[in-house]
Amino acid sequence: MTDEARALERRCDYIDTVRGLYRRERNAGFVACLLGVLMLVWARFVTGVPALVLWAGLAVIAVGWALFAYSIFKRLAWVRANPMDAEN
């Protein structure tokens, strides 16, 4: 195996590691956003649903976006603390 192939393999492993960080939080944020949108649709188009469901749906969407932002900033902090060493 050449040095170039080893470097490419290490780079791919590093990228896979970064992509896997905080996956649970990202997925939870995605699910929260979906549930929030479903709550909004339910509150707008079904008669007899309390108005509180609309506001709860907006709050759930906000929590989902907060989870997305949390995972992005935590991954950024990890990448800054563990830069890819291209020399080794």
Buried (B, 14 or more C-beta within 10 A) or exposed (E): EEEEEEEEEBEEEBEEEBEEBBEEBBEBBEEBBEBBBEBBEEBEEEEEEEEEBBEBBBEBBEBBEEBBEBBBEEBEEEBEEEEBEEEE
